[in-house]
């Protein structure tokens, strides 16, 4: 039987007063927690998809990733502040304590909210939607576990984050 670990989200959301979209994940993977930054697993397509959608180079360092997000008016955070989890398995998540989305909404009240995958969307609806007062748009997950969705399909679906710019 897989062993659960209680883990707390240790890094801050990336956003500023010019952010137009907020992309929410579920909880950082083991690799992301090791790197102390979002989407750290080399097989996760998040950074490649965003770069394609934003028509810019793929950022390599944490600093380059932060710069790209802020330059493109994209905020990134996760639904979960702490939980019990086995490895990086979203399916194993239990005993959820959500992040306080009000932190971002107080500074950027008109931000559009997107969920990176079905689990992030489900958790957003359960823990954040009422407080946020708006629905999130579910995007296909950039996780390597979502192998059924190819890179081109991801890029096409994720174009929606650029609408309204």
Backbone as CSV, one residue per row, in Angstrom:
resi,resn,N_x,N_y,N_z,CA_x,CA_y,CA_z,C_x,C_y,C_z
1,UNK,0.833,-1.191,0.000,0.000,0.000,0.000,0.877,1.254,0.000
2,UNK,0.528,2.213,-0.826,1.294,3.455,-0.947,1.224,4.251,0.341
3,UNK,2.322,4.928,0.640,2.403,5.700,1.874,2.054,7.167,1.631
4,UNK,1.156,7.672,2.470,0.761,9.086,2.388,1.720,9.943,3.194
5,UNK,1.944,11.145,2.690,2.747,12.138,3.388,1.921,13.414,3.461
6,UNK,1.935,14.074,4.624,1.278,15.375,4.721,2.281,16.418,4.236
7,UNK,1.878,17.191,3.230,2.782,18.151,2.600,2.114,19.519,2.550
8,UNK,2.914,20.558,2.771,2.445,21.938,2.699,3.085,22.628,1.498
9,UNK,2.278,23.390,0.790,2.734,24.170,-0.375,3.699,25.229,0.143
10,UNK,4.902,25.249,-0.396,5.923,26.127,0.186,6.288,27.341,-0.661
11,UNK,5.748,27.469,-1.871,6.115,28.650,-2.638,4.898,29.501,-2.957
12,UNK,5.189,30.777,-3.171,4.163,31.795,-3.327,3.544,31.774,-4.720
13,UNK,2.332,32.314,-4.833,1.766,32.482,-6.167,2.586,33.504,-6.948
14,UNK,2.571,33.362,-8.262,3.238,34.332,-9.130,2.140,35.182,-9.757
15,UNK,2.129,36.469,-9.458,1.145,37.390,-10.027,1.541,38.812,-9.669
16,UNK,0.920,39.763,-10.362,1.041,41.157,-9.977,-0.249,41.862,-10.380
17,UNK,-0.298,43.154,-10.211,-1.521,43.906,-10.477,-1.932,43.943,-11.936
18,UNK,-1.036,43.515,-12.849,-1.373,43.502,-14.274,-1.794,42.120,-14.768
19,UNK,-1.816,41.132,-13.889,-2.185,39.773,-14.301,-3.618,39.755,-14.813
20,UNK,-3.822,39.092,-15.936,-5.153,39.016,-16.543,-5.772,37.637,-16.423
21,UNK,-4.925,36.602,-16.338,-5.428,35.239,-16.187,-4.692,34.563,-15.033
22,UNK,-5.414,33.703,-14.347,-4.853,32.903,-13.267,-4.997,31.449,-13.657
23,UNK,-3.884,30.741,-13.703,-3.898,29.316,-13.996,-3.636,28.581,-12.689
24,UNK,-4.604,27.755,-12.296,-4.505,26.996,-11.059,-4.216,25.527,-11.334
25,UNK,-3.210,25.011,-10.677,-2.947,23.577,-10.676,-3.538,22.988,-9.407
26,UNK,-3.275,21.727,-9.172,-3.771,21.087,-7.952,-2.799,21.336,-6.808
27,UNK,-1.606,20.727,-6.916,-0.589,20.782,-5.879,0.749,20.456,-6.541
28,UNK,1.847,21.063,-6.102,3.137,20.811,-6.752,3.556,19.339,-6.693
29,UNK,4.099,18.860,-7.803,4.636,17.503,-7.859,5.888,17.400,-6.982
30,UNK,6.353,16.195,-6.796,7.594,15.984,-6.041,8.723,16.792,-6.683
31,UNK,8.854,16.724,-8.015,9.917,17.460,-8.719,9.759,18.970,-8.537
32,UNK,8.531,19.458,-8.597,8.297,20.893,-8.395,8.673,21.299,-6.976
33,UNK,8.320,20.458,-6.010,8.677,20.765,-4.616,10.189,20.767,-4.441
34,UNK,10.885,19.869,-5.115,12.353,19.836,-5.046,12.951,21.116,-5.632
35,UNK,12.344,21.618,-6.717,12.854,22.826,-7.385,12.283,24.105,-6.790
36,UNK,11.297,23.966,-5.896,10.666,25.108,-5.252,10.017,26.047,-6.270
37,UNK,9.432,25.426,-7.336,8.735,26.222,-8.337,7.766,25.344,-9.122
38,UNK,6.843,26.005,-9.769,5.750,25.350,-10.478,6.199,24.549,-11.695
39,UNK,5.546,23.422,-11.899,5.714,22.587,-13.088,7.178,22.253,-13.344
40,UNK,7.806,21.668,-12.352,9.230,21.362,-12.415,9.581,20.037,-13.062
41,UNK,8.605,19.158,-13.268,8.902,17.869,-13.899,9.194,18.104,-15.374
42,UNK,10.314,17.604,-15.853,10.721,17.884,-17.233,9.738,17.344,-18.263
43,UNK,8.925,16.362,-17.891,7.941,15.821,-18.828,6.636,16.616,-18.838
44,UNK,6.438,17.496,-17.852,5.229,18.316,-17.848,5.361,19.343,-18.975
45,UNK,4.298,19.504,-19.740,4.346,20.349,-20.932,3.917,21.790,-20.672
46,UNK,3.691,22.142,-19.416,3.184,23.467,-19.071,3.993,24.593,-19.717
47,UNK,5.303,24.612,-19.511,6.123,25.730,-19.985,6.210,25.755,-21.504
48,UNK,6.249,24.584,-22.135,6.282,24.542,-23.601,4.960,25.020,-24.189
49,UNK,3.842,24.610,-23.572,2.523,25.038,-24.059,2.373,26.548,-23.898
50,UNK,2.706,27.080,-22.717,2.590,28.530,-22.515,3.459,29.302,-23.502
51,UNK,4.674,28.823,-23.715,5.564,29.506,-24.654,4.963,29.507,-26.058
52,UNK,4.372,28.396,-26.461,3.751,28.320,-27.788,2.551,29.263,-27.878
53,UNK,1.722,29.273,-26.857,0.536,30.131,-26.848,0.939,31.615,-26.847
54,UNK,1.993,31.929,-26.116,2.451,33.319,-26.002,3.427,33.719,-27.109
55,UNK,3.771,32.752,-27.954,4.685,33.002,-29.075,6.026,33.560,-28.600
56,UNK,6.605,32.843,-27.646,7.916,33.240,-27.134,8.750,31.981,-26.879
57,UNK,10.003,32.171,-26.535,10.881,31.049,-26.251,10.491,30.353,-24.950
58,UNK,10.850,29.080,-24.861,10.561,28.307,-23.656,11.550,28.726,-22.567
59,UNK,11.040,29.198,-21.432,11.944,29.616,-20.355,12.616,28.411,-19.712
60,UNK,13.871,28.592,-19.301,14.626,27.476,-18.729,14.787,27.597,-17.209
61,UNK,15.077,28.802,-16.745,15.332,28.977,-15.316,14.075,29.475,-14.602
62,UNK,14.075,29.374,-13.296,12.951,29.884,-12.505,12.777,31.377,-12.770
63,UNK,13.865,32.107,-12.832,13.789,33.551,-13.073,13.169,33.842,-14.438
64,UNK,13.570,33.095,-15.460,12.994,33.277,-16.797,11.506,32.935,-16.804
65,UNK,11.123,31.921,-16.067,9.711,31.525,-15.979,8.887,32.626,-15.317
66,UNK,9.380,33.168,-14.216,8.680,34.267,-13.542,8.550,35.476,-14.471
67,UNK,9.644,35.827,-15.152,9.629,36.964,-16.066,8.606,36.768,-17.174
68,UNK,8.552,35.562,-17.752,7.592,35.290,-18.825,6.158,35.423,-18.310
69,UNK,5.873,34.838,-17.160,4.521,34.900,-16.611,4.083,36.347,-16.414
70,UNK,4.906,37.141,-15.763,4.539,38.523,-15.479,4.453,39.360,-16.759
71,UNK,5.377,39.140,-17.682,5.361,39.869,-18.963,4.085,39.554,-19.748
72,UNK,3.635,38.309,-19.668,2.452,37.871,-20.420,1.160,38.029,-19.612
73,UNK,1.256,38.618,-18.428,0.091,38.895,-17.571,-0.613,37.620,-17.107
74,UNK,0.202,36.594,-16.825,-0.321,35.295,-16.391,0.083,35.063,-14.937
75,UNK,-0.904,34.725,-14.132,-0.661,34.360,-12.737,-0.719,32.839,-12.622
76,UNK,0.071,32.276,-11.721,0.085,30.833,-11.504,0.046,30.560,-10.004
77,UNK,-0.800,29.589,-9.638,-0.880,29.138,-8.246,-1.508,27.763,-8.250
78,UNK,-1.740,27.228,-7.078,-2.389,25.931,-6.921,-3.583,26.064,-5.996
79,UNK,-4.542,25.177,-6.166,-5.733,25.177,-5.324,-5.385,24.800,-3.884
80,UNK,-4.481,23.868,-3.719,-4.227,23.272,-2.409,-3.057,23.932,-1.678
81,UNK,-3.295,24.282,-0.411,-2.238,24.803,0.467,-1.510,23.666,1.168
82,UNK,-2.255,22.623,1.558,-1.649,21.438,2.163,-2.602,20.264,1.994
83,UNK,-2.023,19.067,2.012,-2.834,17.866,1.847,-2.001,16.649,2.211
84,UNK,-2.668,15.511,2.256,-1.994,14.222,2.324,-1.944,13.715,0.895
85,UNK,-0.781,13.244,0.476,-0.603,12.805,-0.905,0.428,11.692,-0.962
86,UNK,0.275,10.839,-1.952,1.261,9.801,-2.238,2.056,10.248,-3.452
87,UNK,3.331,10.556,-3.256,4.174,11.015,-4.355,3.620,12.269,-5.001
88,UNK,3.326,12.166,-6.310,2.766,13.293,-7.066,1.371,12.979,-7.592
89,UNK,0.759,11.942,-7.058,-0.518,11.462,-7.586,-1.702,12.321,-7.161
90,UNK,-2.265,13.066,-8.124,-3.460,13.866,-7.842,-4.605,12.981,-7.353
91,UNK,-4.668,11.764,-7.864,-5.749,10.854,-7.479,-5.675,10.472,-6.001
92,UNK,-4.506,10.587,-5.404,-4.337,10.184,-3.998,-4.622,11.311,-3.008
93,UNK,-4.831,12.515,-3.482,-4.983,13.678,-2.606,-6.166,13.513,-1.659
94,UNK,-5.903,13.804,-0.379,-6.966,13.796,0.634,-6.596,14.797,1.732
95,UNK,-7.557,15.078,2.613,-7.363,16.032,3.713,-6.854,17.382,3.207
96,UNK,-7.589,17.937,2.278,-7.208,19.177,1.603,-7.459,20.405,2.472
97,UNK,-6.475,21.287,2.493,-6.623,22.641,2.994,-6.364,23.548,1.802
98,UNK,-7.371,24.298,1.345,-7.180,25.114,0.142,-6.396,26.394,0.413
99,UNK,-5.802,26.908,-0.648,-5.194,28.233,-0.591,-6.299,29.284,-0.538
100,UNK,-5.966,30.470,-0.090,-6.916,31.575,0.003,-6.862,32.392,-1.283
101,UNK,-7.767,32.098,-2.202,-7.776,32.784,-3.500,-8.066,34.280,-3.351
102,UNK,-8.634,34.658,-2.221,-8.901,36.070,-1.956,-7.654,36.931,-1.994
103,UNK,-6.491,36.333,-1.729,-5.221,37.067,-1.794,-5.016,37.667,-3.180
104,UNK,-5.309,36.879,-4.194,-5.116,37.345,-5.563,-6.285,38.209,-6.001
105,UNK,-7.504,37.788,-5.679,-8.686,38.532,-6.121,-8.758,39.928,-5.516
106,UNK,-8.204,40.117,-4.329,-8.194,41.447,-3.709,-7.340,42.412,-4.528
107,UNK,-6.288,41.898,-5.124,-5.380,42.747,-5.901,-5.779,42.829,-7.377
108,UNK,-6.350,41.737,-7.894,-6.723,41.668,-9.306,-8.145,41.109,-9.405
109,UNK,-9.144,41.931,-9.091,-10.522,41.422,-8.994,-11.120,40.914,-10.300
110,UNK,-10.641,41.376,-11.439,-11.220,40.966,-12.718,-10.452,39.843,-13.410
111,UNK,-9.547,39.198,-12.703,-8.729,38.149,-13.301,-9.606,36.980,-13.756
112,UNK,-9.277,36.406,-14.914,-9.989,35.226,-15.425,-9.286,33.983,-14.902
113,UNK,-10.074,32.997,-14.477,-9.522,31.827,-13.793,-9.631,30.587,-14.674
114,UNK,-8.510,29.869,-14.766,-8.429,28.632,-15.534,-7.859,27.535,-14.638
115,UNK,-8.325,26.314,-14.848,-7.822,25.162,-14.090,-7.027,24.275,-15.038
116,UNK,-5.833,23.904,-14.628,-4.969,23.037,-15.424,-5.349,21.585,-15.138
117,UNK,-6.373,21.108,-15.843,-6.801,19.716,-15.723,-8.062,19.523,-14.909
118,UNK,-8.618,18.329,-15.043,-9.893,17.989,-14.403,-9.814,18.014,-12.878
119,UNK,-8.731,17.517,-12.311,-8.628,17.476,-10.847,-8.519,18.886,-10.272
120,UNK,-7.735,19.741,-10.892,-7.633,21.130,-10.430,-8.999,21.805,-10.524
121,UNK,-9.736,21.527,-11.592,-11.069,22.101,-11.775,-12.025,21.588,-10.701
122,UNK,-11.997,20.302,-10.454,-12.853,19.702,-9.418,-12.557,20.323,-8.049
123,UNK,-11.293,20.443,-7.713,-10.908,21.005,-6.416,-11.248,22.493,-6.333
124,UNK,-11.079,23.215,-7.424,-11.462,24.626,-7.449,-12.957,24.753,-7.143
125,UNK,-13.760,23.956,-7.829,-15.210,24.034,-7.624,-15.581,23.717,-6.179
126,UNK,-14.901,22.754,-5.602,-15.220,22.328,-4.236,-14.748,23.334,-3.188
127,UNK,-13.556,23.901,-3.365,-12.935,24.699,-2.308,-12.824,26.203,-2.570
128,UNK,-12.901,26.648,-3.827,-12.634,28.053,-4.113,-13.749,28.797,-4.841
129,UNK,-14.565,28.088,-5.584,-15.521,28.757,-6.466,-16.456,29.697,-5.716
130,UNK,-16.970,29.256,-4.602,-17.897,30.109,-3.848,-17.205,31.392,-3.391
131,UNK,-16.011,31.265,-2.835,-15.271,32.442,-2.368,-14.896,33.356,-3.535
132,UNK,-14.561,32.762,-4.674,-14.155,33.549,-5.839,-15.351,34.207,-6.517
133,UNK,-16.514,33.613,-6.370,-17.704,34.169,-6.990,-17.729,34.040,-8.502
134,UNK,-16.992,33.083,-9.018,-16.965,32.862,-10.470,-16.469,31.447,-10.771
135,UNK,-16.830,31.010,-11.941,-16.387,29.686,-12.389,-15.005,29.774,-13.010
136,UNK,-14.329,28.646,-12.985,-13.052,28.524,-13.680,-13.285,27.754,-14.971
137,UNK,-12.503,28.059,-15.969,-12.544,27.318,-17.232,-11.553,26.172,-17.118
138,UNK,-12.038,24.967,-17.402,-11.168,23.785,-17.320,-10.392,23.615,-18.620
139,UNK,-9.085,23.541,-18.491,-8.196,23.278,-19.620,-7.672,21.845,-19.509
140,UNK,-7.293,21.239,-20.626,-6.696,19.907,-20.525,-5.364,19.991,-19.783
141,UNK,-5.104,19.004,-18.973,-3.899,18.982,-18.156,-2.635,18.887,-18.999
142,UNK,-1.613,19.628,-18.571,-0.304,19.563,-19.222,0.550,18.445,-18.636
143,UNK,0.027,17.729,-17.667,0.756,16.650,-16.998,1.125,15.537,-17.974
144,UNK,2.262,14.889,-17.752,2.607,13.733,-18.589,1.599,12.588,-18.410
145,UNK,0.837,12.608,-17.321,-0.195,11.584,-17.118,-1.334,11.730,-18.129
146,UNK,-1.459,12.902,-18.738,-2.485,13.149,-19.752,-1.894,12.880,-21.144
147,UNK,-1.393,11.676,-21.332,-0.725,11.316,-22.583,-1.677,11.282,-23.772
148,UNK,-2.965,11.133,-23.522,-3.948,11.064,-24.613,-4.068,12.391,-25.353
149,UNK,-3.677,13.476,-24.713,-3.777,14.800,-25.335,-2.389,15.199,-25.830
150,UNK,-2.242,15.257,-27.154,-0.957,15.614,-27.748,-0.626,17.089,-27.585
151,UNK,0.609,17.421,-27.855,1.095,18.787,-27.681,0.297,19.786,-28.516
152,UNK,0.039,19.480,-29.782,-0.702,20.403,-30.643,-2.119,20.630,-30.120
153,UNK,-2.759,19.575,-29.642,-4.115,19.697,-29.080,-4.105,20.556,-27.827
154,UNK,-3.087,20.373,-26.986,-2.957,21.209,-25.792,-2.831,22.676,-26.173
155,UNK,-1.947,22.954,-27.103,-1.723,24.344,-27.523,-3.010,24.960,-28.067
156,UNK,-3.738,24.201,-28.846,-4.989,24.703,-29.407,-5.994,25.009,-28.293
157,UNK,-6.156,24.089,-27.347,-7.105,24.287,-26.246,-6.694,25.456,-25.343
158,UNK,-5.403,25.602,-25.127,-4.907,26.633,-24.218,-4.924,28.037,-24.843
159,UNK,-5.187,28.163,-26.137,-5.269,29.475,-26.769,-6.321,30.364,-26.084
160,UNK,-7.299,29.751,-25.441,-8.375,30.493,-24.793,-7.858,31.468,-23.732
161,UNK,-6.698,31.199,-23.169,-6.178,32.109,-22.148,-5.808,33.469,-22.746
162,UNK,-5.612,33.533,-24.063,-5.218,34.785,-24.723,-6.421,35.615,-25.165
163,UNK,-7.620,35.050,-25.096,-8.805,35.786,-25.523,-9.021,37.006,-24.618
164,UNK,-9.392,38.099,-25.241,-9.669,39.292,-24.470,-8.463,40.173,-24.213
165,UNK,-7.322,39.826,-24.762,-6.116,40.659,-24.571,-6.168,41.847,-25.488
